Amino acid sequence: MNWFYVVGIILFLLGLMISIALHELGHLVPAKFFGVKVTQYMVGFGSTAWSWRKGETEYGIKWIPFGGYIRMIGMLPPRPGEDPAKVRSTATGPFQGLIESAREAALEEVRPGDENRVFYRKKWWQKVIIMSGGPLMNFVLAFVFSAILLVGIGLPADAPIVSPATETCVIPISEQRAACEPGDQLTPAAQAGLKPGDHMVSFNGAMIGSWDNAIRLIRSHGPGPVKLGIVRDGKPMTIALTLIAQDRPNFADPEKIDKNVGFLGVRPTKVREQQSIGQVIGYMGGQTVRVAGSIFNLPEKMVGIWHAAFSGDERDPEGPVGMVGAGRLGGEILASDLSNEEKIATFVSLLAGFNLAIGMFNLIPLLPLDGGHIAGGLWEGLKRAYAKVMRRPKPKYVDIAKVLPLTYAAALAMMIMAALLIYADLVNPLTLTN
């Protein structure tokens, strides 16, 4: 057994569970601040593995580490016009029966003196803040992990430093071979004596700030003599060399060929470049757009998961992955041949992505997700603002119990999707290579 793989799974799932615990904390803190009675704060589902009680709230960990919840009393209002402490014992119709059962369950924990501590009686903006706290915590975590990745570790980049993998000969792109052969012409870099580790800093007096900049300067110059400023072993020097003309793939579109451009014959060195906080914001914006697109196309992507699970199709690297698949990725990362820095960077990147996805998914305006309650709170605020402007009586609380049949259908669909993801992650998982 590869113990690094097992430890990687445990570490990654632990990171996800901490994220889930903080998500629920994002609900718990404002709920208590606004006076809502919270009877449970649980990380996980199923039977309770360990718990303790502090005040009126039971805190604990459950055996199935695939989520979490806080239990607030009075999530659903009583029937309009009825005593909040009483619920009809009979109901007509199957859907009405489900709604009344849910109302009764929501009021079971309401005790004398708790009337003003139920969730449904809080102001609409307080409800929105309470239910937004969880996704907001995920967004904060995604930003923190992204900042660690970009500012602390850095993003992969090509640096204008001669790579040890640089070939010493000119290989025409039409020949499509990787190794030099006897009789091949030496590259201008090899003829001038450039060595691995040489840092290119100027080109005919123009400063070289990046590999992209170096490529543009070299290619636009064409064949002919140039002076290349480098730093070797900490010492600056200038090397005179002569570029030759070669056909090379277009810098922006590798499918196109640039004819007779300047050619030096060096490869860049892969490094990690630290970014600024401003770049973290831009990075988060791009990731948010990408994740939003994935969520919008989730039904289509789940069809791809079905084919991957039962037809052996290749998994879409931009498609959804469940907790099981996430754990396997964590194990694969730790057991891989990547450097320690690359392992940490990959772990942090995945945790950032998962927190962003969890936060955005929970904002879908559909119960039982947080977005459903947020939508209910916003609708209540809109109704009351309209009534105030029109000088009408204050409307009742928004009765989200009326959409419970749709909620049950959505919950069933989510359970089916979760089960399909677990199966696909077991039989055809995403890997580092795909």
C-alpha positions as CSV (number, residue, x, y, z in Angstrom):
1,M,0.0,0.0,0.0
2,N,1.2,3.5,-0.9
3,W,1.0,5.3,2.5
4,F,1.6,8.7,0.8
5,Y,-1.6,8.1,-1.2
6,V,-3.6,7.3,1.9
7,V,-2.2,10.3,3.8
8,G,-3.0,12.5,0.8
9,I,-6.6,11.4,0.8
10,I,-6.9,12.1,4.5
11,L,-5.3,15.5,4.3
12,F,-7.4,16.6,1.4
13,L,-10.7,15.4,3.0
14,L,-9.6,17.1,6.2
15,G,-9.1,20.3,4.3
16,L,-12.6,20.0,2.8
17,M,-14.2,19.2,6.1
18,I,-12.5,22.3,7.7
19,S,-14.0,24.3,4.8
20,I,-17.4,22.9,5.4
21,A,-17.1,23.5,9.2
22,L,-16.2,27.2,8.5
23,H,-19.2,27.4,6.0
24,E,-21.5,26.4,8.8
25,L,-19.8,28.8,11.2
26,G,-20.6,31.5,8.7
27,H,-24.3,30.7,9.4
28,L,-23.9,30.1,13.1
29,V,-22.3,33.4,14.1
30,P,-24.9,35.8,12.5
31,A,-27.7,33.5,13.6
32,K,-26.7,33.8,17.2
33,F,-25.9,37.5,16.8
34,F,-29.5,38.1,15.6
35,G,-31.0,36.0,18.4
36,V,-32.0,32.9,16.5
37,K,-32.0,29.8,18.7
38,V,-29.5,27.3,17.3
39,T,-29.8,23.8,18.7
40,Q,-27.2,22.0,16.7
41,Y,-24.0,22.7,14.8
42,M,-22.8,19.5,13.0
43,V,-20.0,18.7,10.6
44,G,-20.9,15.6,8.5
45,F,-24.1,13.6,8.3
46,G,-25.4,10.3,9.7
47,S,-24.8,9.1,13.2
48,T,-23.0,11.4,15.7
49,A,-19.4,10.3,16.3
50,W,-18.6,12.9,18.9
51,S,-20.4,15.9,20.4
52,W,-20.5,18.3,23.3
53,R,-23.0,20.9,24.5
54,K,-22.3,24.5,25.2
55,G,-25.3,26.4,26.4
56,E,-28.3,25.7,24.2
57,T,-26.3,24.4,21.2
58,E,-24.9,20.9,20.6
59,Y,-21.6,20.9,18.7
60,G,-20.5,17.7,17.0
61,I,-18.9,15.6,14.2
62,K,-20.9,12.9,12.4
63,W,-19.5,9.8,10.7
64,I,-20.3,10.7,7.0
65,P,-17.9,13.5,6.1
66,F,-19.9,14.8,3.1
67,G,-21.4,18.0,4.4
68,G,-22.7,19.7,7.5
69,Y,-25.6,21.8,8.9
70,I,-26.8,24.0,11.7
71,R,-30.3,23.5,13.1
72,M,-32.2,26.7,13.7
73,I,-35.7,26.6,15.3
74,G,-38.7,27.9,13.4
75,M,-37.3,27.8,9.9
76,L,-40.9,27.5,8.5
77,P,-43.8,29.8,9.6
78,P,-47.1,28.3,10.8
79,R,-50.2,28.4,8.6
80,P,-51.4,32.0,8.0
81,G,-53.9,33.0,10.6
82,E,-53.2,30.1,12.9
83,D,-51.6,30.0,16.4
84,P,-47.8,29.6,15.9
85,A,-47.8,26.9,18.7
86,K,-50.5,24.8,16.9
87,V,-50.6,23.1,13.5
88,R,-53.5,21.4,11.9
89,S,-53.6,17.7,12.6
90,T,-55.2,17.0,9.2
91,A,-54.4,18.1,5.7
92,T,-55.9,17.5,2.3
93,G,-53.8,16.3,-0.6
94,P,-50.4,14.6,-0.6
95,F,-48.4,17.8,-1.1
96,Q,-50.4,19.7,1.5
97,G,-49.7,16.8,3.9
98,L,-46.0,17.1,3.3
99,I,-46.1,20.8,3.9
100,E,-48.0,20.5,7.2
101,S,-45.7,17.7,8.4
102,A,-42.7,19.9,7.7
103,R,-44.4,22.9,9.5
104,E,-45.0,20.6,12.5
105,A,-41.4,19.4,12.6
106,A,-40.1,23.0,12.3
107,L,-42.2,24.0,15.4
108,E,-41.4,21.0,17.5
109,E,-38.4,22.7,19.1
110,V,-40.2,26.0,19.8
111,R,-40.6,26.3,23.6
112,P,-42.4,28.9,25.6
113,G,-40.2,32.0,25.5
114,D,-38.8,31.1,22.1
115,E,-41.4,32.9,20.1
116,N,-39.1,35.8,19.1
117,R,-36.1,33.5,18.6
118,V,-37.5,31.6,15.6
119,F,-35.9,32.1,12.2
120,Y,-39.0,33.0,10.3
121,R,-39.8,36.0,12.5
122,K,-36.5,37.7,11.9
123,K,-36.3,40.8,9.7
124,W,-35.8,39.9,6.0
125,W,-32.3,41.4,5.8
126,Q,-31.3,39.4,8.9
127,K,-32.4,36.2,7.2
128,V,-30.4,37.1,4.1
129,I,-27.3,37.8,6.2
130,I,-27.6,34.5,8.1
131,M,-28.1,32.4,5.0
132,S,-25.4,34.3,3.0
133,G,-22.8,33.7,5.8
134,G,-22.0,30.2,4.6
135,P,-21.3,30.9,1.0
136,L,-19.5,34.1,2.0
137,M,-17.2,32.1,4.2
138,N,-16.4,29.8,1.2
139,F,-15.6,32.9,-1.0
140,V,-13.3,34.2,1.8
141,L,-11.6,30.8,2.0
142,A,-11.3,30.7,-1.8
143,F,-9.7,34.1,-1.8
144,V,-7.3,33.2,1.0
145,F,-6.2,30.0,-0.7
146,S,-5.8,31.8,-4.0
147,A,-3.7,34.5,-2.3
148,I,-1.5,31.8,-0.8
149,L,-1.1,30.2,-4.2
150,L,-0.4,33.4,-6.2
151,V,1.3,35.7,-3.6
152,G,3.0,33.1,-1.4
153,I,3.9,30.3,-3.8
154,G,3.5,31.9,-7.2
155,L,2.1,30.8,-10.6
156,P,4.1,28.7,-13.1
157,A,5.8,30.8,-15.6
158,D,8.5,30.6,-18.3
159,A,11.5,32.7,-17.2
160,P,14.2,34.0,-19.6
161,I,16.7,31.7,-18.1
162,V,18.5,29.1,-20.3
163,S,17.0,25.7,-19.5
164,P,19.2,22.6,-19.0
165,A,16.8,21.0,-21.6
166,T,17.9,23.4,-24.3
167,E,19.1,21.7,-27.4
168,T,22.5,22.6,-28.9
169,C,21.5,22.1,-32.6
170,V,19.0,23.5,-35.0
171,I,16.1,21.1,-35.6
172,P,13.7,22.3,-38.4
173,I,10.1,22.1,-37.2
174,S,9.3,20.0,-40.3
175,E,11.4,17.1,-39.0
176,Q,9.5,16.7,-35.7
177,R,12.4,15.1,-33.7
178,A,13.6,15.9,-30.2
179,A,17.3,14.9,-30.4
180,C,20.3,16.2,-32.3
181,E,21.9,14.1,-35.0
182,P,25.4,14.2,-36.5
183,G,25.9,17.0,-39.0
184,D,23.2,19.3,-37.4
185,Q,24.0,23.0,-37.4
186,L,24.8,24.4,-33.9
187,T,22.3,27.0,-32.6
188,P,23.4,30.6,-32.3
189,A,23.2,30.2,-28.5
190,A,25.5,27.1,-28.5
191,Q,28.0,28.9,-30.8
192,A,28.1,31.9,-28.5
193,G,28.6,29.7,-25.5
194,L,25.4,30.3,-23.6
195,K,25.0,27.9,-20.6
196,P,22.1,26.6,-18.6
197,G,21.3,29.0,-15.9
198,D,22.2,32.1,-17.8
199,H,19.6,34.8,-17.2
200,M,18.9,36.9,-20.2
201,V,18.3,40.5,-19.1
202,S,18.8,42.7,-22.2
203,F,18.6,42.4,-26.0
204,N,20.5,45.1,-28.0
205,G,20.1,47.4,-25.0
206,A,16.4,46.7,-24.6
207,M,15.5,45.3,-21.2
208,I,14.0,41.7,-21.2
209,G,11.3,41.5,-18.5
210,S,9.9,38.1,-19.4
211,W,10.2,35.1,-21.7
212,D,7.4,36.4,-23.9
213,N,9.2,39.7,-24.2
214,A,12.5,37.9,-25.1
215,I,10.8,35.8,-27.8
216,R,9.2,38.9,-29.4
217,L,12.5,40.8,-29.4
218,I,14.4,37.9,-30.9
219,R,11.9,37.0,-33.6
220,S,11.2,40.6,-34.7
221,H,14.9,41.3,-35.1
222,G,15.4,38.6,-37.7
223,P,18.8,37.2,-38.7
224,G,21.9,39.2,-37.9
225,P,24.3,40.2,-35.1
226,V,23.0,41.2,-31.7
227,K,24.3,41.9,-28.2
228,L,22.7,39.8,-25.5
229,G,23.0,40.9,-21.9
230,I,23.0,38.1,-19.4
231,V,23.7,37.4,-15.7
232,R,25.8,34.3,-15.1
233,D,26.6,33.1,-11.6
234,G,25.6,36.6,-10.3
235,K,27.9,38.4,-12.7
236,P,26.5,40.6,-15.5
237,M,28.1,40.3,-19.0
238,T,27.3,40.9,-22.6
239,I,27.6,38.3,-25.3
240,A,27.9,39.0,-29.0
241,L,26.1,36.5,-31.2
242,T,24.4,36.2,-34.6
243,L,20.8,35.2,-35.0
244,I,19.8,33.0,-37.9
245,A,16.4,32.8,-39.7
246,Q,14.1,29.9,-39.0
247,D,10.4,29.0,-39.4
248,R,8.8,28.8,-35.9
249,P,5.3,28.3,-34.6
250,N,3.4,31.5,-34.1
251,F,3.6,32.8,-30.6
252,A,-0.2,33.4,-30.2
253,D,-1.4,30.5,-32.4
254,P,0.9,27.5,-32.6
255,E,-1.1,26.2,-35.5
256,K,0.4,29.0,-37.6
257,I,4.0,29.2,-38.8
258,D,6.0,32.4,-38.8
259,K,8.5,32.4,-41.7
260,N,12.2,33.3,-41.4
261,V,12.0,34.9,-38.0
262,G,15.0,35.5,-35.7
263,F,16.2,32.4,-33.9
264,L,18.5,32.0,-30.9
265,G,17.9,28.5,-29.9
266,V,17.2,28.4,-26.1
267,R,14.4,27.1,-24.0
268,P,13.0,28.9,-20.9
269,T,13.3,27.6,-17.4
270,K,10.0,26.9,-15.5
271,V,9.7,29.0,-12.4
272,R,7.0,30.2,-10.0
273,E,6.5,33.9,-10.0
274,Q,4.8,35.6,-7.0
275,Q,1.9,37.8,-7.9
276,S,0.3,40.9,-6.3
277,I,-3.0,41.0,-4.4
278,G,-4.5,42.9,-7.3
279,Q,-3.7,39.9,-9.5
280,V,-5.4,37.7,-7.0
281,I,-8.6,39.7,-7.5
282,G,-8.3,39.3,-11.3
283,Y,-7.6,35.5,-10.9
284,M,-10.6,35.1,-8.7
285,G,-12.7,36.9,-11.2
286,G,-11.7,34.6,-14.0
287,Q,-12.2,31.5,-11.8
288,T,-15.6,32.8,-10.8
289,V,-16.7,33.1,-14.4
290,R,-15.4,29.6,-15.2
291,V,-17.1,28.0,-12.2
292,A,-20.4,29.9,-12.9
293,G,-20.3,28.5,-16.5
294,S,-19.8,25.0,-15.1
295,I,-22.7,25.3,-12.7
296,F,-24.9,26.8,-15.5
297,N,-24.0,23.8,-17.7
298,L,-24.3,21.3,-14.8
299,P,-27.1,19.2,-16.4
300,E,-25.1,18.8,-19.6
301,K,-22.0,18.0,-17.6
302,M,-23.8,15.3,-15.6
303,V,-24.7,13.6,-18.9
304,G,-21.0,13.5,-19.5
305,I,-20.5,12.0,-16.0
306,W,-23.1,9.3,-16.9
307,H,-21.2,8.4,-20.0
308,A,-17.9,8.4,-18.2
309,A,-19.3,6.1,-15.5
310,F,-21.2,3.6,-17.7
311,S,-19.6,3.9,-21.2
312,G,-16.0,4.5,-20.2
313,D,-15.8,7.9,-21.9
314,E,-13.0,10.2,-20.8
315,R,-13.8,12.5,-17.8
316,D,-14.1,16.2,-18.6
317,P,-11.4,18.0,-16.6
318,E,-13.8,21.0,-16.3
319,G,-16.6,18.7,-15.1
320,P,-17.9,18.2,-11.6
321,V,-16.1,15.9,-9.1
322,G,-17.4,14.6,-5.8
323,M,-15.8,14.2,-2.4
324,V,-14.6,10.7,-3.3
325,G,-12.9,12.0,-6.4
326,A,-11.4,15.0,-4.5
327,G,-10.0,12.6,-2.0
328,R,-8.4,10.5,-4.7
329,L,-6.9,13.6,-6.3
330,G,-5.4,14.5,-2.9
331,G,-3.9,11.0,-2.6
332,E,-2.5,11.1,-6.1
333,I,-0.9,14.5,-5.5
334,L,1.0,13.4,-2.4
335,A,2.1,10.1,-4.0
336,S,3.2,11.8,-7.2
337,D,6.8,12.7,-8.2
338,L,6.0,16.4,-8.1
339,S,8.3,18.6,-5.9
340,N,7.1,19.5,-2.5
341,E,6.4,23.0,-3.7
342,E,4.3,21.7,-6.6
343,K,2.4,19.4,-4.3
344,I,1.5,22.2,-1.9
345,A,0.6,24.5,-4.8
346,T,-1.7,21.8,-6.3
347,F,-3.4,21.1,-2.9
348,V,-4.0,24.8,-2.3
349,S,-5.3,25.3,-5.9
350,L,-7.8,22.5,-5.5
351,L,-9.0,23.7,-2.1
352,A,-9.5,27.2,-3.6
353,G,-11.5,25.8,-6.5
354,F,-13.7,23.6,-4.3
355,N,-14.5,26.4,-1.9
356,L,-15.4,28.7,-4.8
357,A,-17.6,25.9,-6.3
358,I,-19.3,25.1,-3.0
359,G,-20.0,28.8,-2.4
360,M,-21.4,29.5,-5.8
361,F,-23.5,26.2,-5.9
362,N,-25.1,27.2,-2.6
363,L,-26.2,30.5,-4.0
364,I,-28.5,28.8,-6.5
365,P,-32.0,30.2,-5.6
366,L,-33.5,26.8,-4.9
367,L,-34.3,25.1,-1.6
368,P,-32.8,23.3,0.2
369,L,-29.7,25.3,-0.8
370,D,-28.8,28.6,1.0
371,G,-29.8,30.5,-2.1
372,G,-33.4,29.4,-1.7
373,H,-33.6,30.9,1.7
374,I,-31.8,34.1,0.5
375,A,-34.3,34.4,-2.3
376,G,-37.2,34.0,0.2
377,G,-35.7,36.8,2.4
378,L,-35.2,39.1,-0.6
379,W,-38.7,38.5,-1.8
380,E,-40.1,39.3,1.6
381,G,-38.1,42.5,1.7
382,L,-39.4,43.5,-1.8
383,K,-43.0,42.8,-0.8
384,R,-42.7,44.8,2.4
385,A,-41.0,47.7,0.6
386,Y,-43.8,47.7,-2.0
387,A,-46.5,47.7,0.8
388,K,-44.8,50.6,2.5
389,V,-44.6,52.7,-0.6
390,M,-48.2,51.9,-1.5
391,R,-49.3,52.4,2.1
392,R,-50.7,48.9,2.4
393,P,-50.8,46.6,5.4
394,K,-47.6,44.9,6.3
395,P,-47.5,41.6,4.4
396,K,-47.1,38.3,6.2
397,Y,-43.8,36.4,6.3
398,V,-42.9,34.7,3.0
399,D,-44.1,31.1,3.3
400,I,-41.3,29.0,1.8
401,A,-43.1,25.9,3.0
402,K,-45.3,26.2,-0.1
403,V,-42.3,25.3,-2.3
404,L,-41.4,22.2,-0.3
405,P,-42.6,19.7,-3.0
406,L,-40.2,21.4,-5.4
407,T,-37.6,21.3,-2.6
408,Y,-38.0,17.5,-2.2
409,A,-37.7,17.0,-5.9
410,A,-34.5,19.1,-6.0
411,A,-33.1,17.3,-3.0
412,L,-33.8,13.9,-4.7
413,A,-32.1,15.2,-7.9
414,M,-29.0,16.3,-5.8
415,M,-28.8,12.9,-4.1
416,I,-29.0,11.1,-7.5
417,M,-26.2,13.4,-8.8
418,A,-24.1,12.8,-5.7
419,A,-24.5,9.1,-6.0
420,L,-23.6,9.2,-9.7
421,L,-20.5,11.3,-9.0
422,I,-19.4,8.9,-6.3
423,Y,-19.7,6.0,-8.7
424,A,-17.9,7.8,-11.5
425,D,-15.1,8.8,-9.1
426,L,-14.7,5.2,-8.2
427,V,-14.8,3.6,-11.6
428,N,-13.4,6.4,-13.9
429,P,-11.8,9.0,-11.7
430,L,-10.2,12.3,-12.7
431,T,-6.5,12.1,-12.3
432,L,-3.6,14.6,-12.4
433,T,-2.9,13.6,-16.0
434,N,-6.4,14.4,-17.3
